[in-house]
Amino acid sequence: MAGGEPEIVNPVAAEEVPGWSRALATTFLRDPSGAEADRAVAVLERGWEAERAWGARDAGRWVATLRTQERALTVPGAGAGTLEVRADALTNVSVAASHRRRGLLASMLGDSLAAARDRGDPVSILIASEWPIYGRFGYAPATLAADAVLHSARHGATCPGDPGRVRQVEREEFGALAPAVFAAARRLRPGQIDRGAGWWDRTLGLDGFPPSPSLPHNWFVHDGEDGPDGLLSWTADGDFSLGGKRATIDVGDLVSAGDDAYRDLWCYLSGIDLAAEVRLRNRPVDEQVRWLLRDGRSLELREHVDFLWLRILDVEAALAARRYAAPGEVVLEVVDDATEPFATGRYLLAADGGEAACRRTDRPADVELTQRALASIYLGGFGLHEQALSGMADERSAGTLARVDAMFAVPLAPWTATWF
């Protein structure tokens, strides 16, 4: 049987990482004592931030975990560009089945959000394993993602481009070039978070990090006019036979910092012999290659899901950090009904071309909306009109919903390529 009342712990000391990590593995249905668990411990220990880790212990055993990271999130900029805002990234959240509904998550997450607010983080982000859990803490879906399958054996599944610019490299060269290429590519859409050199080393098993057995087998770089501007990695799933059976290509990363790299990488993928299909996970819902293919139906989008969730902690800082597709002023009455109502208030948002400002105001509200509604439209992934039926947005001044949706619109759907 479990002991007495569980103890909430923060900070979590580095020497506690093995037990803390294995508790997390069990909750996420993984082997807590296998090779992957040992690798997870080794990776966590290298960059452990004790102050940003929480946990709950019962009778000396970890029964709940939570950790945050500092990340940079791209937000809409002027035109098709992006800007950045500092984000508190919530991850590694778990509560053992034996200790659910005892307030452990509420206690840990409440403390972590208060710490993020005190640090001055305008927003907090997470990837939600289940929809119902995080709404009560103020988070809302902000980006969508889809798995894509290119049926490359189908007539018309070809893409124009120059595959000769795609060259195979070793994993070490890929890792050396990847940080700069991805840093340029992530600025093309809102919703992207940073991947520093340390992220790539951990992911690729470089600089002394233990490699993952699930790493792709093949590594490629696209060379543009000014140097590398695209990345591709893949593994073949299955084999081919003389009887006509074909393999499947599983793509790890497809990263492009420009249109030419995007076209050429897809041209290369669509031309791989002996493959019946190419599978890509976690792609943008408006995948542009559909319009390059001779037969757009040869690209199939599957498992269309919400991906990045967002919570606004500082409305003034968050809204001033991004830019808007249409100029204008609007007064927002924000209702934050989470346990900690960080965002509640009335705000005047003013946008004019490449400038934006947001401040508290006493002017009458044009629209009343929940903080979750504001969080969902923040990156441009959703609109207020679609939320009005739920009561999350209530128009006070005629035409305001349309005006807000026009202001928050973005040219390309926000997309988060990186798990955390």
C-alpha positions as CSV (number, residue, x, y, z in Angstrom):
1,M,0.0,0.0,0.0
2,A,1.0,3.6,-0.5
3,G,2.3,5.6,2.5
4,G,0.9,8.8,3.9
5,E,0.2,12.0,2.1
6,P,2.4,12.4,-1.0
7,E,5.1,15.0,-0.7
8,I,5.5,17.6,-3.5
9,V,9.1,18.2,-4.3
10,N,10.7,21.2,-6.1
11,P,13.6,21.5,-6.9
12,V,14.3,17.9,-7.8
13,A,18.0,17.1,-7.1
14,A,20.1,15.6,-10.0
15,E,20.7,12.4,-8.0
16,E,17.0,11.7,-8.1
17,V,16.8,11.6,-11.9
18,P,16.9,7.8,-12.3
19,G,13.9,7.2,-10.0
20,W,12.0,10.2,-11.3
21,S,12.6,9.2,-14.9
22,R,11.6,5.6,-14.4
23,A,8.3,6.7,-12.8
24,L,7.7,8.8,-15.9
25,A,8.4,5.8,-18.1
26,T,5.9,3.6,-16.4
27,T,3.1,6.2,-16.7
28,F,3.8,6.5,-20.4
29,L,3.7,2.8,-20.9
30,R,7.4,2.3,-21.5
31,D,9.8,-0.2,-20.0
32,P,11.2,1.5,-16.9
33,S,14.3,-0.7,-16.8
34,G,15.2,-1.3,-20.4
35,A,17.9,0.2,-22.6
36,E,15.7,3.2,-23.7
37,A,15.0,4.0,-20.0
38,D,18.8,4.0,-19.3
39,R,19.3,6.3,-22.3
40,A,16.6,8.7,-21.1
41,V,18.3,8.9,-17.7
42,A,21.6,9.7,-19.3
43,V,20.1,12.4,-21.5
44,L,18.2,14.0,-18.6
45,E,21.3,14.0,-16.4
46,R,23.4,15.9,-18.9
47,G,21.1,19.0,-18.9
48,W,19.1,18.7,-15.7
49,E,17.7,21.9,-14.3
50,A,16.6,21.1,-10.7
51,E,14.7,24.3,-10.2
52,R,12.5,23.6,-13.2
53,A,11.6,20.0,-12.1
54,W,8.8,19.0,-9.8
55,G,7.7,15.6,-8.5
56,A,5.6,13.9,-5.9
57,R,7.0,11.2,-3.6
58,D,5.0,8.7,-1.5
59,A,6.9,6.4,0.9
60,G,10.2,7.3,-0.8
61,R,9.0,6.4,-4.3
62,W,8.3,8.9,-7.1
63,V,4.6,8.8,-8.1
64,A,4.3,12.1,-10.2
65,T,6.6,14.1,-12.4
66,L,6.7,17.5,-14.2
67,R,9.4,19.5,-15.8
68,T,9.7,22.8,-17.8
69,Q,12.1,24.2,-20.3
70,E,12.9,27.6,-21.7
71,R,12.1,27.6,-25.4
72,A,11.8,30.2,-28.2
73,L,8.5,30.2,-30.0
74,T,7.9,31.7,-33.5
75,V,4.9,34.0,-33.7
76,P,3.4,35.9,-36.7
77,G,5.5,38.7,-37.9
78,A,5.0,41.3,-40.6
79,G,3.9,39.8,-44.0
80,A,5.0,36.2,-44.2
81,G,7.7,36.6,-41.6
82,T,7.9,35.6,-38.0
83,L,9.1,37.0,-34.7
84,E,10.0,35.2,-31.4
85,V,8.6,35.1,-27.9
86,R,10.1,33.3,-24.9
87,A,7.9,30.3,-23.9
88,D,7.7,28.2,-20.8
89,A,7.6,24.6,-22.2
90,L,5.8,22.1,-20.0
91,T,6.9,18.5,-20.5
92,N,7.4,15.1,-18.7
93,V,4.0,15.4,-16.9
94,S,2.8,12.2,-15.3
95,V,0.8,10.9,-12.3
96,A,0.9,7.2,-11.4
97,A,-2.4,5.4,-11.7
98,S,-2.3,4.7,-8.0
99,H,-2.3,8.4,-7.2
100,R,-4.7,10.0,-9.6
101,R,-7.4,12.5,-8.5
102,R,-5.4,13.5,-5.4
103,G,-4.5,17.0,-6.6
104,L,-0.8,16.2,-7.4
105,L,-1.0,17.5,-11.0
106,A,-2.9,20.7,-9.9
107,S,-0.3,21.4,-7.2
108,M,2.8,20.9,-9.5
109,L,1.3,22.7,-12.5
110,G,0.1,25.6,-10.4
111,D,3.5,26.0,-9.0
112,S,5.2,25.8,-12.4
113,L,2.9,28.3,-14.0
114,A,3.4,30.8,-11.1
115,A,7.2,30.3,-11.6
116,A,6.8,31.0,-15.3
117,R,4.8,34.2,-14.6
118,D,7.4,35.3,-12.1
119,R,10.2,34.8,-14.7
120,G,8.2,37.0,-17.1
121,D,7.4,34.3,-19.6
122,P,4.5,35.7,-21.8
123,V,3.2,32.2,-22.7
124,S,3.4,28.6,-21.6
125,I,3.2,25.7,-24.1
126,L,2.8,21.9,-24.0
127,I,1.9,18.9,-26.2
128,A,-1.2,17.4,-24.6
129,S,-1.5,13.6,-24.4
130,E,-5.2,13.9,-23.7
131,W,-7.6,16.8,-24.5
132,P,-9.7,17.1,-21.3
133,I,-6.7,17.5,-18.8
134,Y,-5.2,20.8,-19.6
135,G,-8.2,23.1,-20.3
136,R,-8.8,23.6,-16.6
137,F,-5.3,25.0,-16.3
138,G,-5.9,27.5,-19.1
139,Y,-4.3,25.8,-22.0
140,A,-5.9,25.5,-25.5
141,P,-5.0,24.0,-28.8
142,A,-3.0,26.5,-30.9
143,T,-1.6,24.4,-33.8
144,L,-2.7,21.4,-35.8
145,A,-0.7,18.6,-37.4
146,A,-1.3,15.7,-39.7
147,D,0.6,12.5,-40.7
148,A,1.1,12.4,-44.5
149,V,1.5,9.5,-46.8
150,L,2.7,10.0,-50.4
151,H,1.5,7.0,-52.5
152,S,4.7,7.1,-54.6
153,A,3.9,4.1,-56.7
154,R,0.7,5.8,-57.9
155,H,0.8,7.4,-61.4
156,G,1.1,11.1,-60.9
157,A,2.9,11.0,-57.6
158,T,5.9,12.9,-59.0
159,C,7.1,16.3,-58.0
160,P,9.2,18.7,-60.1
161,G,12.6,19.7,-58.8
162,D,16.3,19.0,-59.0
163,P,17.2,15.9,-56.9
164,G,20.8,16.4,-57.9
165,R,21.1,19.0,-55.2
166,V,20.3,16.4,-52.5
167,R,23.4,14.7,-51.3
168,Q,23.9,11.9,-48.8
169,V,26.1,12.6,-45.8
170,E,27.1,10.8,-42.6
171,R,25.2,11.4,-39.4
172,E,28.1,13.5,-37.9
173,E,28.0,16.0,-40.9
174,F,24.2,16.1,-40.8
175,G,24.4,17.0,-37.1
176,A,27.0,19.7,-37.7
177,L,24.9,21.4,-40.4
178,A,21.4,20.8,-38.9
179,P,21.3,23.6,-36.3
180,A,21.8,26.5,-38.7
181,V,19.5,25.0,-41.4
182,F,16.7,24.4,-39.0
183,A,17.1,27.8,-37.4
184,A,16.5,29.4,-40.8
185,A,13.6,27.0,-41.6
186,R,11.7,27.5,-38.4
187,R,11.3,31.2,-39.1
188,L,9.0,30.4,-42.0
189,R,6.0,29.6,-39.9
190,P,4.6,30.6,-36.5
191,G,4.4,27.8,-33.9
192,Q,7.9,26.5,-34.3
193,I,10.2,26.1,-31.3
194,D,14.0,26.2,-31.3
195,R,16.4,23.3,-31.7
196,G,19.9,24.3,-30.5
197,A,23.1,22.3,-31.1
198,G,22.4,20.4,-27.8
199,W,19.0,19.3,-29.1
200,W,20.6,17.8,-32.2
201,D,23.4,16.1,-30.3
202,R,20.9,14.5,-27.9
203,T,18.6,13.4,-30.8
204,L,21.3,12.1,-33.1
205,G,23.5,10.5,-30.4
206,L,26.5,12.9,-30.8
207,D,28.9,14.5,-28.4
208,G,28.8,11.6,-26.1
209,F,25.1,11.2,-25.9
210,P,23.9,7.6,-26.3
211,P,22.3,7.0,-29.7
212,S,18.7,5.9,-30.0
213,P,18.0,2.6,-31.7
214,S,15.1,4.3,-33.6
215,L,17.4,6.7,-35.4
216,P,16.9,6.9,-39.2
217,H,19.5,5.1,-41.3
218,N,20.0,7.6,-44.1
219,W,21.0,11.3,-43.9
220,F,20.8,13.9,-46.6
221,V,21.5,17.6,-47.1
222,H,20.2,20.0,-49.8
223,D,22.7,22.5,-51.1
224,G,21.3,25.8,-52.2
225,E,23.0,28.7,-53.9
226,D,24.4,30.0,-50.6
227,G,25.1,26.7,-48.9
228,P,23.0,24.0,-47.1
229,D,19.4,24.9,-46.8
230,G,17.5,21.6,-46.4
231,L,17.6,18.4,-44.3
232,L,16.2,14.9,-44.9
233,S,16.5,11.7,-43.0
234,W,14.7,8.4,-43.6
235,T,14.5,4.6,-42.9
236,A,13.1,1.9,-45.1
237,D,10.4,-0.2,-43.4
238,G,10.1,-3.6,-45.0
239,D,11.7,-4.9,-48.2
240,F,11.0,-5.4,-51.8
241,S,10.6,-8.5,-53.8
242,L,10.8,-9.6,-57.4
243,G,7.1,-10.4,-57.2
244,G,6.3,-6.7,-57.0
245,K,6.2,-6.1,-53.3
246,R,7.6,-2.7,-52.4
247,A,8.9,-1.1,-49.2
248,T,7.8,2.0,-47.2
249,I,10.0,5.0,-46.6
250,D,9.6,6.4,-43.1
251,V,10.8,10.0,-43.0
252,G,12.5,11.3,-39.8
253,D,13.0,15.0,-40.7
254,L,12.2,17.0,-43.8
255,V,13.4,20.6,-43.2
256,S,13.6,23.3,-45.8
257,A,14.7,26.9,-45.4
258,G,13.4,27.9,-48.9
259,D,11.1,27.0,-51.8
260,D,13.9,25.4,-53.9
261,A,14.9,23.1,-51.1
262,Y,11.3,22.1,-50.4
263,R,10.7,21.2,-54.1
264,D,14.0,19.4,-54.5
265,L,13.6,17.3,-51.3
266,W,10.1,16.2,-52.3
267,C,11.3,15.5,-55.8
268,Y,13.9,13.2,-54.3
269,L,11.4,11.5,-52.1
270,S,8.9,10.9,-54.9
271,G,11.6,9.4,-57.0
272,I,12.9,6.7,-54.6
273,D,12.7,3.4,-56.4
274,L,11.4,0.2,-54.8
275,A,9.0,2.1,-52.5
276,A,5.2,2.0,-52.6
277,E,4.7,4.9,-50.2
278,V,6.5,7.6,-48.2
279,R,5.2,8.2,-44.6
280,L,5.8,11.5,-42.8
281,R,4.6,12.2,-39.3
282,N,3.6,15.5,-37.7
283,R,3.4,17.6,-40.9
284,P,1.6,20.9,-41.5
285,V,-2.0,20.6,-42.4
286,D,-1.6,22.8,-45.5
287,E,1.3,20.7,-46.9
288,Q,2.2,22.7,-50.0
289,V,3.6,19.8,-52.0
290,R,0.0,18.8,-52.9
291,W,0.0,21.6,-55.5
292,L,3.3,20.5,-57.0
293,L,2.3,16.9,-57.5
294,R,0.9,15.8,-60.9
295,D,-1.9,14.1,-58.9
296,G,-2.6,15.9,-55.7
297,R,-4.6,13.0,-54.4
298,S,-1.5,10.9,-54.3
299,L,-0.8,12.8,-51.0
300,E,-3.0,11.6,-48.2
301,L,-3.3,13.4,-44.8
302,R,-4.0,11.1,-41.9
303,E,-4.6,11.6,-38.1
304,H,-5.4,15.2,-38.3
305,V,-4.9,16.3,-34.7
306,D,-4.3,19.2,-32.4
307,F,-0.6,19.5,-31.5
308,L,0.8,22.5,-29.6
309,W,-1.3,23.8,-26.8
310,L,-0.7,27.3,-25.4
311,R,-1.6,29.3,-22.3
312,I,-1.2,33.1,-22.1
313,L,0.4,34.4,-18.9
314,D,1.0,38.0,-19.8
315,V,-1.6,39.3,-22.3
316,E,0.1,42.7,-22.9
317,A,3.6,41.1,-23.6
318,A,2.2,38.3,-25.7
319,L,0.0,40.4,-28.0
320,A,2.6,43.0,-28.5
321,A,5.2,40.4,-29.4
322,R,3.4,39.4,-32.7
323,R,2.2,41.3,-35.7
324,Y,-1.2,41.4,-37.4
325,A,-2.5,40.9,-40.9
326,A,-4.9,43.8,-40.7
327,P,-4.5,47.2,-39.0
328,G,-6.9,48.4,-36.4
329,E,-7.8,48.7,-32.7
330,V,-9.9,46.3,-30.7
331,V,-10.7,46.1,-27.0
332,L,-10.7,42.6,-25.6
333,E,-12.3,41.7,-22.3
334,V,-10.4,38.5,-21.3
335,V,-11.9,36.1,-18.8
336,D,-9.3,33.7,-17.4
337,D,-11.3,31.1,-15.5
338,A,-8.4,28.8,-14.6
339,T,-7.3,28.3,-11.0
340,E,-4.8,31.2,-11.4
341,P,-6.4,33.9,-13.5
342,F,-3.2,35.4,-14.8
343,A,-4.8,36.9,-18.0
344,T,-8.1,38.4,-16.7
345,G,-8.5,42.0,-17.7
346,R,-9.6,44.5,-20.4
347,Y,-7.0,45.2,-23.0
348,L,-6.6,47.6,-26.0
349,L,-4.8,46.0,-28.9
350,A,-3.6,48.4,-31.5
351,A,-1.9,47.2,-34.8
352,D,-0.6,49.3,-37.6
353,G,1.6,47.7,-40.2
354,G,4.8,46.4,-38.6
355,E,4.0,47.7,-35.2
356,A,1.7,46.4,-32.4
357,A,0.9,47.6,-28.8
358,C,-1.3,46.2,-26.1
359,R,-2.2,47.8,-22.8
360,R,-4.9,47.6,-20.1
361,T,-7.8,50.0,-20.7
362,D,-11.1,51.2,-19.3
363,R,-12.7,51.6,-22.7
364,P,-15.8,49.5,-23.4
365,A,-15.1,46.0,-24.7
366,D,-15.6,45.2,-28.3
367,V,-15.6,41.4,-27.5
368,E,-15.5,39.3,-24.4
369,L,-13.5,36.1,-24.8
370,T,-12.0,33.5,-22.6
371,Q,-8.2,33.3,-22.2
372,R,-8.4,29.9,-23.9
373,A,-10.1,31.4,-26.9
374,L,-7.4,34.1,-27.1
375,A,-4.7,31.4,-26.7
376,S,-6.1,29.3,-29.6
377,I,-6.1,32.2,-32.0
378,Y,-2.7,33.6,-30.9
379,L,-0.6,31.9,-33.5
380,G,-3.3,32.1,-36.2
381,G,-4.4,28.4,-36.1
382,F,-8.0,29.0,-35.2
383,G,-10.6,31.8,-35.4
384,L,-13.1,33.4,-33.0
385,H,-16.0,32.7,-35.3
386,E,-15.6,28.9,-34.9
387,Q,-15.6,29.3,-31.1
388,A,-18.5,31.7,-30.7
389,L,-21.1,28.8,-30.6
390,S,-19.4,27.4,-27.5
391,G,-19.7,30.7,-25.7
392,M,-15.9,31.2,-25.6
393,A,-16.3,34.5,-27.5
394,D,-19.2,37.0,-27.2
395,E,-19.3,39.9,-29.6
396,R,-20.2,43.2,-27.9
397,S,-19.7,45.4,-31.0
398,A,-21.0,44.3,-34.4
399,G,-18.4,43.0,-36.7
400,T,-15.7,42.5,-34.1
401,L,-15.4,38.7,-34.5
402,A,-14.6,39.2,-38.2
403,R,-12.3,42.0,-37.5
404,V,-10.3,40.0,-34.9
405,D,-10.1,37.0,-37.2
406,A,-8.8,39.2,-40.0
407,M,-6.2,40.7,-37.7
408,F,-4.9,37.3,-36.3
409,A,-4.9,35.6,-39.7
410,V,-1.6,34.1,-41.1
411,P,-0.5,33.1,-44.6
412,L,0.5,29.6,-43.7
413,A,-1.0,27.4,-41.0
414,P,1.1,27.5,-37.7
415,W,3.0,24.3,-37.3
416,T,5.2,22.8,-34.5
417,A,7.7,20.3,-36.0
418,T,9.4,19.5,-32.7
419,W,8.3,17.3,-29.8
420,F,9.4,18.4,-26.3
